[in-house]
């Protein structure tokens, strides 16, 4: 063979290897994202939690029915989440599964966007490894919850900020995405705005010696905040226009009183957060559990400490005469570590991995960054010492990503049922199409539907006094008066007092069928005609179908 051809062939092989090496991290992360999405779809089909999943489905369905957000719908976290899920149902079907699928899409995007952000401080391979670990810590969605969707907009805002190069258009867009993050989950405002504003202060201080740059930064910071304010003003004007501002206040601000009664005041919550972080460091959920049983909680506790150290070291550089050698990396580190650190506040009320994962998961890449820096003392052996803990952690987390209950997986999939095909779709319940249930669960819902519809010719309304959010959707033969698909007595008295009065009138007028889990809430002129005392999993309370005594053929007293 001609030497020139041989040389060209070698160059081609070398070039192809380089190309493959360049795209390999991207391919790994894309595969991880796709696997996560597949897992989220499976979770959407087999999850048995009727309370949380039914709640988000109800919001989206009611919005598609033309009801006004907040005024007619109880939206606990964010209007934008409801709008996105309602929009997705037009393409994926009017089902509970559709709400889960679109949420899973957002979570998969979060993994990829995190990978992009980590590349500001890590090389591509270490960023890809961080994305893999993010997946292994929390492989898929467990609720179709707002924080998965909110986090996507926050990550987009952060990407624009770190890539802005002081362009005004980037700051405008980042402000818009940040506002969308809050509209998707209103409780994310403080835990996400504080670190970004701190980043702006840090960025300004380390560039204070360059007058023109500092002046430009101040202008762009103002533009960022003005963009946020503009979106919020438009949103509040919309609420005023549809006469829903009072309802928004009740469901977004007054509701905090309910959670304070339930979970404790701010001081108690912060104390509980610190306690949980310490328990995580010890490798336990409580002091009687064994070490390493919950490695995910340990990881998040160590990430918290790592972020504190990074923030403290970077903050100390502000007071130096000379700025850091690489200001771009320093600024990116400060932004990511402060976002991750303050993000723990999003789980202050309930300390759970899925809440941390959508607030502080950027700390995974930062932990790899710190590990990489520390291991430089080993010189040429650094990569070997870096690979060992990563491989160990990967194996440890792989053991219970699915099928096993842990701090991230609440309702493990039944491996035997999934493989054997024992699970079936409910045929009589349109909104549960695509779900896979065992025979008992299908019978539970179909029996309840049949019992309720026996009285559809005599009664106009269906009232749900249970924690099961599916009840209101079992039959379309009744009218609904409730903003919330589930019931909590204290919550209703606090923010739905007018609705409670209307429901009481319906009971007095004997116009409603009542499905309840609380015998003490049954009106005196009602009795039960059917009960499901042996509940399905997760919904632990018994259930009674009650109707007015004057139309009951077999009237029973609730025990």
ZAGUDO-437268 format. One line per 4 residues: their letters; for each residue x, y, z of C-alpha. Coordinates in Angstrom, 3 decimals. Layout:
residues N
a = X,Y,Z; ...
END
This chain:
residues 559
xxxx = 0.000,0.000,0.000; 1.199,3.529,-0.812; 2.883,5.219,2.188; 0.746,8.309,1.628
xxxx = -2.438,6.224,1.821; -1.216,4.508,4.965; -0.434,7.878,6.510; -3.855,9.245,5.547
xxxx = -5.534,6.145,6.984; -3.681,6.571,10.283; -4.670,10.224,10.417; -8.290,9.283,9.690
xxxx = -8.294,6.684,12.485; -6.688,9.141,14.865; -9.185,11.825,13.885; -12.149,9.461,14.368
xxxx = -10.844,8.471,17.803; -10.541,12.105,18.781; -14.071,12.795,17.512; -15.449,9.838,19.458
xxxx = -13.559,10.950,22.558; -15.072,14.433,22.203; -18.665,13.283,21.895; -18.477,10.330,24.308
xxxx = -19.324,12.423,27.423; -22.304,13.947,25.614; -23.513,10.499,24.526; -23.186,9.189,28.085
xxxx = -25.270,12.039,29.498; -27.894,11.759,26.763; -28.210,8.022,27.498; -28.571,8.782,31.203
xxxx = -31.311,11.336,30.439; -33.184,8.867,28.221; -32.990,6.095,30.835; -34.278,8.527,33.463
xxxx = -37.205,9.435,31.197; -38.050,5.767,30.611; -37.970,5.190,34.378; -40.242,8.216,34.916
xxxx = -42.729,6.825,32.396; -42.722,3.468,34.210; -43.231,5.277,37.525; -46.126,7.241,36.016
xxxx = -47.793,3.979,35.028; -47.279,1.907,38.178; -47.368,4.518,40.970; -50.236,3.912,43.419
xxxx = -50.163,7.308,45.153; -53.615,8.763,44.475; -53.158,11.818,46.692; -50.213,13.654,45.089
xxxx = -50.627,12.376,41.531; -54.370,12.999,41.584; -53.822,16.507,42.933; -51.597,17.579,40.026
xxxx = -53.838,15.831,37.496; -56.852,17.645,38.942; -55.161,21.054,38.597; -54.278,20.452,34.946
xxxx = -57.697,19.010,34.093; -59.577,21.876,35.720; -57.441,24.393,33.818; -58.247,22.612,30.536
xxxx = -61.925,22.782,31.472; -61.674,26.574,31.454; -61.651,27.147,35.212; -59.739,30.166,36.506
xxxx = -56.453,29.477,38.336; -56.661,30.091,42.097; -60.213,31.430,41.838; -61.666,28.047,40.814
xxxx = -58.604,25.786,41.256; -56.491,25.142,44.330; -52.957,25.602,42.978; -50.628,25.070,45.897
xxxx = -47.246,25.732,44.321; -47.251,27.439,40.947; -49.544,28.388,38.078; -46.898,27.685,35.416
xxxx = -46.538,24.034,36.485; -50.289,23.575,36.118; -50.268,25.302,32.715; -47.399,23.154,31.388
xxxx = -49.033,19.927,32.552; -52.409,21.004,31.169; -50.793,21.874,27.822; -49.010,18.514,27.688
xxxx = -52.304,16.687,28.185; -53.481,17.979,24.790; -50.751,15.860,23.164; -50.226,13.005,25.605
xxxx = -53.848,12.394,26.557; -56.158,13.486,29.352; -54.708,11.054,31.861; -52.706,10.940,35.080
xxxx = -49.882,9.236,33.173; -49.538,12.253,30.854; -48.893,14.550,33.810; -46.103,12.232,34.942
xxxx = -44.524,11.949,31.503; -44.144,15.703,30.991; -42.687,16.067,34.488; -40.231,13.260,33.674
xxxx = -39.196,15.130,30.515; -38.340,18.181,32.597; -36.331,16.113,35.079; -34.325,14.545,32.240
xxxx = -33.619,18.023,30.889; -32.447,19.024,34.375; -29.758,16.334,34.266; -28.492,17.605,30.923
xxxx = -28.582,21.290,31.926; -26.679,20.449,35.122; -24.066,18.709,32.950; -23.726,21.907,30.906
xxxx = -23.319,24.028,34.045; -20.711,21.737,35.581; -18.559,22.248,32.493; -17.924,25.796,33.709
xxxx = -15.755,24.337,36.504; -15.035,20.735,35.399; -13.858,19.006,32.251; -16.479,17.212,30.171
xxxx = -15.758,13.727,31.504; -15.999,14.748,35.144; -19.171,16.700,34.292; -20.615,13.570,32.664
xxxx = -19.713,11.493,35.733; -21.472,14.095,37.896; -24.584,13.742,35.712; -24.427,9.958,36.088
xxxx = -24.211,10.287,39.875; -27.119,12.761,39.833; -29.182,10.087,38.091; -28.062,7.357,40.499
xxxx = -28.954,9.486,43.527; -32.467,10.083,42.181; -33.201,8.164,39.015; -36.690,9.356,38.155
xxxx = -39.610,11.462,39.354; -41.624,10.173,42.306; -44.367,12.842,42.072; -45.411,15.021,39.137
xxxx = -44.317,17.846,41.430; -43.566,21.490,40.694; -39.935,21.487,41.828; -38.876,19.288,38.887
xxxx = -40.306,21.853,36.457; -39.240,24.924,38.399; -35.625,23.711,38.520; -35.417,23.570,34.724
xxxx = -36.095,27.298,34.430; -33.632,28.060,37.224; -30.884,26.083,35.459; -31.584,27.951,32.212
xxxx = -31.294,31.260,34.081; -27.970,30.163,35.619; -26.588,29.054,32.251; -27.384,32.457,30.770
xxxx = -25.789,34.243,33.716; -22.488,32.334,33.564; -22.329,32.661,29.766; -23.526,36.249,29.608
xxxx = -20.167,37.953,28.951; -22.033,41.005,30.234; -24.525,41.006,27.353; -27.757,42.803,28.219
xxxx = -29.903,40.381,26.205; -28.605,37.448,28.277; -29.476,39.227,31.518; -32.968,39.987,30.238
xxxx = -33.533,36.334,29.301; -32.030,35.055,32.542; -34.398,37.330,34.478; -37.350,35.986,32.490
xxxx = -36.335,32.364,33.130; -35.799,33.102,36.806; -39.309,34.562,37.043; -40.696,31.449,35.311
xxxx = -38.865,29.351,37.912; -40.817,31.184,40.635; -44.124,31.029,38.768; -43.646,27.260,38.482
xxxx = -42.988,26.972,42.227; -43.617,30.087,44.279; -41.751,28.824,47.355; -38.522,28.808,45.311
xxxx = -38.313,32.635,45.312; -36.185,33.171,48.427; -33.962,30.048,48.150; -33.027,30.918,44.557
xxxx = -33.013,34.726,44.476; -30.747,35.184,47.526; -27.778,33.191,46.103; -28.048,34.882,42.705
xxxx = -28.010,38.336,44.292; -25.049,37.264,46.451; -23.314,36.120,43.272; -23.875,39.539,41.724
xxxx = -22.339,41.184,44.795; -19.369,38.806,44.645; -18.938,39.335,40.914; -19.028,43.111,41.338
xxxx = -16.546,43.165,44.220; -13.882,41.067,42.501; -14.093,43.327,39.426; -14.174,46.615,41.364
xxxx = -10.656,47.478,40.211; -11.904,47.591,36.629; -14.186,50.624,36.693; -15.817,50.167,33.284
xxxx = -16.529,46.488,33.928; -18.003,47.232,37.374; -20.276,49.903,35.958; -21.477,47.521,33.236
xxxx = -22.172,44.804,35.819; -24.319,47.161,37.878; -26.395,48.031,34.824; -26.866,44.360,33.920
xxxx = -27.805,43.449,37.490; -30.483,46.125,37.356; -31.708,44.748,34.017; -31.917,41.219,35.486
xxxx = -34.027,42.370,38.427; -36.182,44.578,36.222; -36.943,41.591,33.977; -38.087,39.589,37.000
xxxx = -40.231,42.455,38.277; -41.842,42.887,34.843; -42.938,39.238,34.648; -44.299,39.362,38.206
xxxx = -46.236,42.578,37.499; -47.810,41.004,34.400; -48.782,37.952,36.464; -50.351,40.021,39.250
xxxx = -52.220,42.180,36.724; -53.646,38.949,35.309; -54.772,37.900,38.800; -56.456,41.284,39.292
xxxx = -58.142,41.038,35.893; -59.682,37.608,36.664; -60.506,38.620,40.275; -58.228,35.897,41.694
xxxx = -55.731,37.985,43.664; -57.382,37.251,47.028; -57.523,33.530,46.248; -53.852,33.560,45.211
xxxx = -52.986,35.222,48.539; -54.943,32.619,50.509; -53.369,29.697,48.629; -49.818,31.103,48.575
xxxx = -49.414,33.138,51.775; -52.198,32.289,54.235; -51.563,28.585,53.659; -48.184,29.023,55.363
xxxx = -50.085,29.278,58.662; -51.429,25.780,58.030; -47.929,24.366,57.535; -46.616,26.246,60.564
xxxx = -49.275,24.546,62.696; -48.504,21.204,61.077; -44.694,21.282,60.913; -43.545,24.078,63.234
xxxx = -42.359,27.676,62.946; -39.308,28.851,60.973; -36.908,28.384,63.890; -38.147,24.845,64.491
xxxx = -37.856,24.012,60.800; -34.278,25.316,60.586; -33.407,23.352,63.717; -34.886,20.249,62.114
xxxx = -32.896,20.863,58.906; -29.616,21.078,60.837; -30.553,17.925,62.731; -31.215,16.070,59.475
xxxx = -27.907,17.230,57.995; -26.052,15.929,61.061; -27.889,12.625,60.863; -26.893,12.425,57.217
xxxx = -23.234,12.856,58.151; -23.617,9.977,60.588; -25.181,7.868,57.843; -28.504,7.443,59.605
xxxx = -32.093,8.647,59.246; -32.370,8.504,62.997; -29.809,7.583,65.609; -31.030,3.983,65.768
xxxx = -30.487,3.193,62.079; -27.342,1.519,60.771; -24.586,3.337,58.890; -24.609,3.404,55.076
xxxx = -28.235,2.322,54.924; -29.107,5.686,53.408; -26.025,6.765,51.382; -28.003,9.409,49.487
xxxx = -28.647,11.367,52.667; -24.965,11.070,53.552; -23.993,12.411,50.130; -26.211,15.467,50.553
xxxx = -24.815,16.204,53.997; -21.227,16.048,52.718; -22.234,18.198,49.731; -23.587,20.791,52.149
xxxx = -20.274,20.974,53.995; -18.347,21.137,50.731; -20.446,24.068,49.507; -19.857,25.949,52.778
xxxx = -16.091,25.502,52.371; -16.149,26.636,48.724; -18.253,29.715,49.497; -16.058,30.652,52.464
xxxx = -12.808,30.321,50.486; -14.163,32.330,47.564; -15.600,35.017,49.836; -12.189,35.452,51.468
xxxx = -10.717,36.342,48.077; -12.882,39.456,47.931; -10.659,41.132,50.527; -7.444,40.389,48.692
xxxx = -5.719,43.205,46.832; -5.315,41.058,43.724; -8.365,39.338,42.227; -8.372,35.543,41.692
xxxx = -6.262,34.299,38.764; -9.264,32.899,36.937; -12.225,35.117,37.797; -14.613,33.219,35.490
xxxx = -14.124,29.910,37.323; -14.248,31.656,40.705; -17.531,33.364,39.835; -19.056,30.154,38.470
xxxx = -17.979,28.261,41.577; -19.484,30.868,43.854; -22.771,30.890,41.925; -23.156,27.087,41.837
xxxx = -22.108,26.560,45.455; -24.362,29.322,46.815; -27.327,28.063,44.770; -26.744,24.557,46.075
xxxx = -26.213,25.717,49.647; -29.278,27.956,49.972; -31.276,25.405,47.961; -31.427,23.211,51.068
xxxx = -34.081,25.641,52.334; -36.474,24.168,49.752; -36.515,21.006,51.845; -36.633,22.771,55.203
xxxx = -40.270,21.780,55.806; -39.869,18.141,54.719; -36.322,16.824,54.333; -36.523,14.580,51.269
xxxx = -34.123,13.663,48.476; -36.481,14.581,45.651; -36.760,18.132,47.039; -32.991,18.417,47.493
xxxx = -32.401,17.003,44.025; -34.377,19.840,42.467; -32.616,22.509,44.486; -29.129,21.482,45.521
xxxx = -28.039,18.749,43.100; -25.441,21.100,41.589; -23.425,20.236,44.689; -22.713,16.797,43.170
xxxx = -20.418,18.317,40.532; -18.892,20.648,43.100; -17.997,17.675,45.296; -16.235,16.059,42.316
xxxx = -14.466,19.398,41.750; -13.195,19.518,45.332; -12.149,15.859,45.230; -10.240,16.484,41.994
xxxx = -8.405,19.452,43.543; -7.510,17.636,46.765; -6.145,14.596,44.922; -3.670,16.722,42.963
xxxx = -1.217,16.003,45.765; -0.811,12.514,44.269; 0.552,13.930,41.030; 0.392,11.504,38.115
xxxx = -1.548,9.037,40.308; -4.350,11.553,40.816; -6.699,10.042,38.214; -6.402,6.602,39.776
xxxx = -7.247,7.903,43.236; -10.149,9.879,41.724; -11.595,6.888,39.891; -11.644,4.607,42.961
xxxx = -14.172,6.592,45.091; -16.311,7.362,42.029; -16.502,3.671,41.076; -17.247,2.700,44.703
xxxx = -20.021,5.305,44.934; -21.474,4.268,41.571; -21.664,0.618,42.628; -23.160,1.559,45.995
xxxx = -25.896,3.668,44.384; -26.588,1.222,41.543; -27.695,-1.399,44.054; -30.998,0.336,44.831
xxxx = -31.824,2.801,42.056; -34.983,0.781,41.364; -36.960,-2.035,43.036; -35.661,-1.152,46.512
xxxx = -37.082,1.382,48.963; -34.578,4.057,49.960; -34.426,7.780,50.692; -35.224,8.473,47.031
xxxx = -37.558,5.612,46.045; -40.727,5.675,48.155; -42.838,3.054,46.385; -40.496,0.427,44.911
xxxx = -41.614,-1.305,41.764; -42.607,-4.935,42.153; -40.114,-6.733,39.927; -42.168,-9.936,39.741
xxxx = -45.373,-8.118,38.793; -43.661,-6.003,36.137; -42.024,-9.012,34.493; -44.939,-11.447,34.868
xxxx = -47.487,-9.066,33.378; -49.889,-9.384,36.308; -50.681,-5.672,36.213; -53.586,-4.465,34.068
xxxx = -55.049,-1.159,32.877; -58.406,-0.138,34.390; -60.946,-0.318,31.566; -63.791,1.712,33.090
xxxx = -61.757,4.732,34.211; -60.671,6.973,31.340; -58.415,9.246,33.388; -56.442,6.211,34.616
xxxx = -55.799,4.827,31.142; -52.168,3.832,30.833; -51.893,3.073,34.556; -50.954,-0.474,35.565
xxxx = -52.659,-1.796,38.705; -53.142,-5.138,40.361; -56.600,-6.726,40.451; -57.461,-5.446,43.948
xxxx = -56.710,-1.820,43.131; -58.701,-1.908,39.895; -61.620,-3.525,41.734; -61.383,-0.861,44.461
xxxx = -61.827,2.044,42.043; -64.320,0.405,39.710; -66.510,-0.686,42.641; -66.424,2.833,44.054
xxxx = -67.351,4.268,40.648; -70.319,1.887,40.312; -71.567,2.648,43.833; -71.380,6.403,43.312
xxxx = -73.158,6.328,39.962; -76.152,4.475,41.441; -77.295,7.853,42.763; -76.443,10.068,39.789
xxxx = -80.144,10.443,38.870; -81.100,11.592,42.378; -78.162,13.765,43.423; -76.415,16.588,41.550
xxxx = -73.074,17.055,43.320; -70.195,14.852,44.463; -68.242,15.969,47.534; -64.907,14.362,48.440
xxxx = -63.892,14.352,52.106; -60.963,11.934,51.665; -57.216,12.357,50.996; -57.688,10.430,47.735
xxxx = -57.580,12.982,44.909; -58.948,10.517,42.343; -62.430,10.330,43.904; -63.845,13.414,42.159
xxxx = -62.860,12.001,38.748; -64.370,8.544,39.108; -67.623,9.763,37.560; -68.475,12.620,35.218
xxxx = -72.187,12.426,36.095; -71.903,14.803,39.046; -71.065,18.476,39.388; -68.118,19.586,41.485
xxxx = -67.990,22.506,43.889; -64.546,21.906,45.415; -61.364,23.749,44.422; -59.190,21.032,45.951
xxxx = -59.600,17.395,44.861; -58.601,16.133,48.320; -59.822,17.172,51.760; -58.182,18.428,54.910
xxxx = -60.479,19.978,57.517; -57.994,22.572,58.828; -56.858,23.563,55.347; -60.450,23.991,54.183
xxxx = -61.448,26.132,57.169; -58.381,28.318,56.640; -58.518,29.052,52.906; -61.820,27.602,51.638
xxxx = -64.274,28.974,54.219; -66.751,30.216,51.581; -66.632,26.851,49.836; -67.287,25.055,53.137
xxxx = -70.454,27.124,53.607; -71.682,26.230,50.109; -71.058,22.533,50.740; -72.979,22.723,54.019
xxxx = -75.918,24.226,52.115; -75.805,21.324,49.627; -75.969,18.854,52.509; -78.923,20.705,54.030
xxxx = -80.670,20.716,50.657; -79.819,17.017,50.193; -78.281,17.599,46.753; -74.864,15.941,47.169
xxxx = -73.370,12.507,47.585; -70.535,12.515,50.109; -67.524,10.221,49.960; -65.631,10.544,53.234
xxxx = -62.871,9.069,55.343; -63.929,11.042,58.404; -67.141,9.784,60.080; -67.330,12.916,62.234
xxxx = -67.775,15.010,59.042; -70.954,13.180,57.954; -74.064,15.440,58.225; -76.747,14.362,60.667
xxxx = -79.259,13.857,57.852; -76.902,11.466,55.987; -76.051,7.773,56.365; -73.635,5.459,54.608
xxxx = -74.661,2.945,51.973; -71.288,1.495,51.056; -67.858,1.219,52.663; -64.387,0.218,51.587
xxxx = -62.802,-0.563,54.913; -59.820,-2.476,53.539; -58.024,0.296,51.686; -55.587,0.083,48.816
xxxx = -51.898,0.821,49.565; -50.901,4.374,50.513; -54.474,5.557,51.215; -54.619,4.235,54.767
xxxx = -58.042,5.533,55.814; -61.325,3.672,55.258; -63.822,5.160,52.850; -67.591,5.590,53.142
xxxx = -70.145,6.474,50.493; -72.911,8.480,52.206; -76.194,9.897,50.905; -79.246,11.682,52.370
xxxx = -81.327,9.377,54.578; -84.530,10.103,52.672; -83.265,8.387,49.501; -81.296,5.551,51.127
xxxx = -82.910,2.133,50.862; -80.398,0.456,53.137; -79.382,3.161,55.591; -76.469,2.264,57.904
xxx = -74.904,4.134,60.763; -71.225,4.805,60.410; -69.322,2.894,63.087
END
